[in-house]
Amino acid sequence: MTVDAPPERIWPWLAQLGQGRGGLYSFERLENLIGCRMRNTDRILPEHQDLSAVPSRTC
């Protein structure tokens, strides 16, 4: 995959990746069908930019 954007534009999306954060940017309905309770966002969430506060979770 190639993303035509500088790292400073991509990093905020990667930093908020995960369950209980910005989601996985994938098939939300499929993930929820198996009980993952995922919610994908379509914007940068300032409250999820600090990686030191990321809890370890599983589906």
N, CA, C and O atoms as a printed pandas DataFrame, in Angstrom:
     atom_number atom_name residue_name chain_id  residue_number  x_coord  y_coord  z_coord
0              1         N          MET        A               1    0.842   -1.153    0.000
1              2        CA          MET        A               1    0.000    0.000    0.000
2              3         C          MET        A               1    0.899    1.230    0.000
3              4         O          MET        A               1    1.917    1.269    0.690
4              5         N          THR        A               2    0.519    2.211   -0.765
5              6        CA          THR        A               2    1.225    3.488   -0.803
6              7         C          THR        A               2    0.265    4.585   -0.367
7              8         O          THR        A               2   -0.857    4.677   -0.865
8              9         N          VAL        A               3    0.711    5.406    0.560
9             10        CA          VAL        A               3   -0.092    6.535    1.015
10            11         C          VAL        A               3    0.648    7.795    0.609
11            12         O          VAL        A               3    1.787    8.020    1.018
12            13         N          ASP        A               4    0.003    8.600   -0.185
13            14        CA          ASP        A               4    0.623    9.823   -0.690
14            15         C          ASP        A               4    0.405   10.964    0.309
15            16         O          ASP        A               4   -0.380   11.882    0.071
16            17         N          ALA        A               5    1.122   10.879    1.428
17            18        CA          ALA        A               5    1.024   11.893    2.474
18            19         C          ALA        A               5    2.291   11.816    3.324
19            20         O          ALA        A               5    2.894   10.749    3.445
20            21         N          PRO        A               6    2.689   12.928    3.905
21            22        CA          PRO        A               6    3.875   12.912    4.776
22            23         C          PRO        A               6    3.569   12.206    6.101
23            24         O          PRO        A               6    2.410   12.141    6.512
24            25         N          PRO        A               7    4.592   11.683    6.768
25            26        CA          PRO        A               7    4.400   10.958    8.031
26            27         C          PRO        A               7    3.600   11.729    9.086
27            28         O          PRO        A               7    2.814   11.128    9.818
28            29         N          GLU        A               8    3.784   13.022    9.173
29            30        CA          GLU        A               8    3.066   13.796   10.194
30            31         C          GLU        A               8    1.557   13.845    9.944
31            32         O          GLU        A               8    0.796   14.155   10.861
32            33         N          ARG        A               9    1.116   13.550    8.734
33            34        CA          ARG        A               9   -0.322   13.478    8.441
34            35         C          ARG        A               9   -0.861   12.067    8.684
35            36         O          ARG        A               9   -2.051   11.903    8.955
36            37         N          ILE        A              10   -0.013   11.059    8.594
37            38        CA          ILE        A              10   -0.438    9.663    8.740
38            39         C          ILE        A              10   -0.385    9.220   10.203
39            40         O          ILE        A              10   -1.263    8.491   10.665
40            41         N          TRP        A              11    0.644    9.660   10.931
41            42        CA          TRP        A              11    0.841    9.188   12.300
42            43         C          TRP        A              11   -0.376    9.344   13.205
43            44         O          TRP        A              11   -0.676    8.405   13.941
44            45         N          PRO        A              12   -1.099   10.466   13.202
45            46        CA          PRO        A              12   -2.260   10.574   14.095
46            47         C          PRO        A              12   -3.293    9.471   13.876
47            48         O          PRO        A              12   -3.932    9.030   14.832
48            49         N          TRP        A              13   -3.464    9.019   12.639
49            50        CA          TRP        A              13   -4.407    7.935   12.348
50            51         C          TRP        A              13   -3.891    6.612   12.904
51            52         O          TRP        A              13   -4.671    5.813   13.422
52            53         N          LEU        A              14   -2.597    6.378   12.802
53            54        CA          LEU        A              14   -2.009    5.148   13.330
54            55         C          LEU        A              14   -1.996    5.143   14.852
55            56         O          LEU        A              14   -2.219    4.105   15.476
56            57         N          ALA        A              15   -1.739    6.294   15.447
57            58        CA          ALA        A              15   -1.652    6.392   16.907
58            59         C          ALA        A              15   -2.977    6.058   17.585
59            60         O          ALA        A              15   -2.980    5.561   18.711
60            61         N          GLN        A              16   -4.084    6.315   16.932
61            62        CA          GLN        A              16   -5.381    6.061   17.559
62            63         C          GLN        A              16   -5.987    4.728   17.150
63            64         O          GLN        A              16   -7.145    4.451   17.460
64            65         N          LEU        A              17   -5.227    3.915   16.467
65            66        CA          LEU        A              17   -5.691    2.611   16.007
66            67         C          LEU        A              17   -5.952    1.667   17.167
67            68         O          LEU        A              17   -5.130    1.566   18.078
68            69         N          GLY        A              18   -7.076    0.980   17.149
69            70        CA          GLY        A              18   -7.330   -0.056   18.140
70            71         C          GLY        A              18   -8.717   -0.013   18.756
71            72         O          GLY        A              18   -9.439    0.978   18.646
72            73         N          GLN        A              19   -9.065   -1.102   19.399
73            74        CA          GLN        A              19  -10.351   -1.219   20.074
74            75         C          GLN        A              19  -10.389   -0.267   21.258
75            76         O          GLN        A              19   -9.429   -0.174   22.023
76            77         N          GLY        A              20  -11.492    0.434   21.402
77            78        CA          GLY        A              20  -11.618    1.414   22.479
78            79         C          GLY        A              20  -10.933    2.723   22.151
79            80         O          GLY        A              20  -10.890    3.626   22.986
80            81         N          ARG        A              21  -10.401    2.838   20.958
81            82        CA          ARG        A              21   -9.737    4.057   20.514
82            83         C          ARG        A              21  -10.429    4.503   19.230
83            84         O          ARG        A              21  -11.624    4.796   19.249
84            85         N          GLY        A              22   -9.703    4.560   18.118
85            86        CA          GLY        A              22  -10.281    4.998   16.849
86            87         C          GLY        A              22  -10.811    3.868   15.996
87            88         O          GLY        A              22  -11.364    4.112   14.923
88            89         N          GLY        A              23  -10.653    2.636   16.450
89            90        CA          GLY        A              23  -11.097    1.480   15.683
90            91         C          GLY        A              23   -9.964    0.890   14.868
91            92         O          GLY        A              23   -8.797    1.236   15.056
92            93         N          LEU        A              24  -10.321    0.001   13.967
93            94        CA          LEU        A              24   -9.309   -0.643   13.120
94            95         C          LEU        A              24   -9.435   -0.229   11.662
95            96         O          LEU        A              24   -8.700   -0.725   10.808
96            97         N          TYR        A              25  -10.366    0.678   11.373
97            98        CA          TYR        A              25  -10.594    1.157    9.999
98            99         C          TYR        A              25  -10.828   -0.010    9.061
99           100         O          TYR        A              25  -10.263   -0.062    7.968
100          101         N          SER        A              26  -11.649   -0.934    9.483
101          102        CA          SER        A              26  -11.911   -2.121    8.674
102          103         C          SER        A              26  -13.417   -2.365    8.615
103          104         O          SER        A              26  -14.198   -1.416    8.559
104          105         N          PHE        A              27  -13.819   -3.613    8.627
105          106        CA          PHE        A              27  -15.227   -3.970    8.505
106          107         C          PHE        A              27  -15.892   -4.006    9.875
107          108         O          PHE        A              27  -15.982   -5.059   10.505
108          109         N          GLU        A              28  -16.349   -2.860   10.323
109          110        CA          GLU        A              28  -16.929   -2.714   11.659
110          111         C          GLU        A              28  -18.076   -3.696   11.905
111          112         O          GLU        A              28  -18.150   -4.297   12.976
112          113         N          ARG        A              29  -18.954   -3.864   10.946
113          114        CA          ARG        A              29  -20.095   -4.782   11.130
114          115         C          ARG        A              29  -19.631   -6.218   11.355
115          116         O          ARG        A              29  -20.187   -6.929   12.191
116          117         N          LEU        A              30  -18.623   -6.639   10.616
117          118        CA          LEU        A              30  -18.104   -7.995   10.771
118          119         C          LEU        A              30  -17.451   -8.166   12.145
119          120         O          LEU        A              30  -17.664   -9.180   12.811
120          121         N          GLU        A              31  -16.670   -7.193   12.564
121          122        CA          GLU        A              31  -16.030   -7.257   13.878
122          123         C          GLU        A              31  -17.070   -7.312   14.991
123          124         O          GLU        A              31  -16.903   -8.046   15.965
124          125         N          ASN        A              32  -18.129   -6.546   14.850
125          126        CA          ASN        A              32  -19.174   -6.527   15.876
126          127         C          ASN        A              32  -20.017   -7.798   15.851
127          128         O          ASN        A              32  -20.565   -8.196   16.879
128          129         N          LEU        A              33  -20.124   -8.430   14.702
129          130        CA          LEU        A              33  -20.858   -9.685   14.589
130          131         C          LEU        A              33  -20.247  -10.762   15.484
131          132         O          LEU        A              33  -20.960  -11.609   16.021
132          133         N          ILE        A              34  -18.917  -10.724   15.642
133          134        CA          ILE        A              34  -18.245  -11.706   16.496
134          135         C          ILE        A              34  -18.002  -11.169   17.913
135          136         O          ILE        A              34  -17.291  -11.785   18.707
136          137         N          GLY        A              35  -18.605  -10.007   18.218
137          138        CA          GLY        A              35  -18.588   -9.499   19.582
138          139         C          GLY        A              35  -17.448   -8.573   19.953
139          140         O          GLY        A              35  -17.154   -8.422   21.139
140          141         N          CYS        A              36  -16.803   -7.956   18.996
141          142        CA          CYS        A              36  -15.650   -7.103   19.319
142          143         C          CYS        A              36  -16.028   -5.692   19.779
143          144         O          CYS        A              36  -15.187   -4.993   20.343
144          145         N          ARG        A              37  -17.253   -5.266   19.554
145          146        CA          ARG        A              37  -17.695   -3.923   19.959
146          147         C          ARG        A              37  -16.791   -2.823   19.406
147          148         O          ARG        A              37  -16.347   -1.946   20.147
148          149         N          MET        A              38  -16.527   -2.871   18.127
149          150        CA          MET        A              38  -15.655   -1.888   17.478
150          151         C          MET        A              38  -16.450   -0.687   16.992
151          152         O          MET        A              38  -17.600   -0.815   16.571
152          153         N          ARG        A              39  -15.831    0.465   17.055
153          154        CA          ARG        A              39  -16.361    1.699   16.487
154          155         C          ARG        A              39  -15.210    2.356   15.743
155          156         O          ARG        A              39  -14.186    2.679   16.344
156          157         N          ASN        A              40  -15.369    2.555   14.449
157          158        CA          ASN        A              40  -14.343    3.204   13.649
158          159         C          ASN        A              40  -14.651    4.688   13.528
159          160         O          ASN        A              40  -15.809    5.077   13.377
160          161         N          THR        A              41  -13.637    5.500   13.593
161          162        CA          THR        A              41  -13.824    6.944   13.489
162          163         C          THR        A              41  -13.443    7.428   12.093
163          164         O          THR        A              41  -12.762    6.731   11.341
164          165         N          ASP        A              42  -13.894    8.622   11.768
165          166        CA          ASP        A              42  -13.549    9.226   10.488
166          167         C          ASP        A              42  -12.835   10.563   10.688
167          168         O          ASP        A              42  -12.780   11.400    9.787
168          169         N          ARG        A              43  -12.288   10.742   11.902
169          170        CA          ARG        A              43  -11.563   11.978   12.212
170          171         C          ARG        A              43  -10.454   11.690   13.225
171          172         O          ARG        A              43  -10.439   10.638   13.864
172          173         N          ILE        A              44   -9.537   12.632   13.361
173          174        CA          ILE        A              44   -8.461   12.516   14.349
174          175         C          ILE        A              44   -9.055   12.809   15.725
175          176         O          ILE        A              44   -9.741   13.813   15.917
176          177         N          LEU        A              45   -8.784   11.926   16.670
177          178        CA          LEU        A              45   -9.284   12.072   18.036
178          179         C          LEU        A              45   -8.124   12.456   18.956
179          180         O          LEU        A              45   -7.292   11.608   19.280
180          181         N          PRO        A              46   -8.055   13.713   19.379
181          182        CA          PRO        A              46   -6.936   14.175   20.210
182          183         C          PRO        A              46   -6.735   13.341   21.473
183          184         O          PRO        A              46   -5.600   13.166   21.916
184          185         N          GLU        A              47   -7.809   12.826   22.057
185          186        CA          GLU        A              47   -7.700   12.047   23.291
186          187         C          GLU        A              47   -7.023   10.696   23.095
187          188         O          GLU        A              47   -6.701   10.023   24.074
188          189         N          HIS        A              48   -6.799   10.287   21.839
189          190        CA          HIS        A              48   -6.160    9.000   21.566
190          191         C          HIS        A              48   -4.795    9.142   20.890
191          192         O          HIS        A              48   -4.350    8.222   20.203
192          193         N          GLN        A              49   -4.145   10.251   21.073
193          194        CA          GLN        A              49   -2.841   10.462   20.456
194          195         C          GLN        A              49   -1.681   10.087   21.367
195          196         O          GLN        A              49   -0.545    9.989   20.902
196          197         N          ASP        A              50   -1.938    9.877   22.643
197          198        CA          ASP        A              50   -0.890    9.524   23.602
198          199         C          ASP        A              50   -0.780    7.999   23.701
199          200         O          ASP        A              50   -1.641    7.354   24.299
200          201         N          LEU        A              51    0.265    7.429   23.122
201          202        CA          LEU        A              51    0.427    5.975   23.117
202          203         C          LEU        A              51    0.824    5.404   24.472
203          204         O          LEU        A              51    0.699    4.197   24.678
204          205         N          SER        A              52    1.293    6.220   25.391
205          206        CA          SER        A              52    1.675    5.707   26.710
206          207         C          SER        A              52    0.443    5.281   27.512
207          208         O          SER        A              52    0.578    4.585   28.519
208          209         N          ALA        A              53   -0.746    5.684   27.084
209          210        CA          ALA        A              53   -1.979    5.365   27.809
210          211         C          ALA        A              53   -2.764    4.239   27.135
211          212         O          ALA        A              53   -3.940    4.052   27.449
212          213         N          VAL        A              54   -2.156    3.492   26.227
213          214        CA          VAL        A              54   -2.860    2.447   25.487
214          215         C          VAL        A              54   -2.940    1.178   26.314
215          216         O          VAL        A              54   -1.913    0.585   26.643
216          217         N          PRO        A              55   -4.163    0.754   26.655
217          218        CA          PRO        A              55   -4.300   -0.518   27.398
218          219         C          PRO        A              55   -4.167   -1.700   26.455
219          220         O          PRO        A              55   -4.409   -1.571   25.255
220          221         N          SER        A              56   -3.793   -2.822   26.975
221          222        CA          SER        A              56   -3.704   -4.051   26.186
222          223         C          SER        A              56   -5.079   -4.704   26.196
223          224         O          SER        A              56   -5.620   -4.997   27.262
224          225         N          ARG        A              57   -5.656   -4.938   25.003
225          226        CA          ARG        A              57   -7.001   -5.508   24.897
226          227         C          ARG        A              57   -7.015   -6.617   23.858
227          228         O          ARG        A              57   -6.187   -6.660   22.948
228          229         N          THR        A              58   -7.966   -7.499   24.021
229          230        CA          THR        A              58   -8.227   -8.509   23.010
230          231         C          THR        A              58   -9.705   -8.503   22.696
231          232         O          THR        A              58  -10.514   -7.999   23.475
232          233         N          CYS        A              59  -10.047   -9.050   21.580
233          234        CA          CYS        A              59  -11.435   -9.082   21.129
234          235         C          CYS        A              59  -12.253  -10.019   21.963
235          236         O          CYS        A              59  -13.451  -10.173   21.724
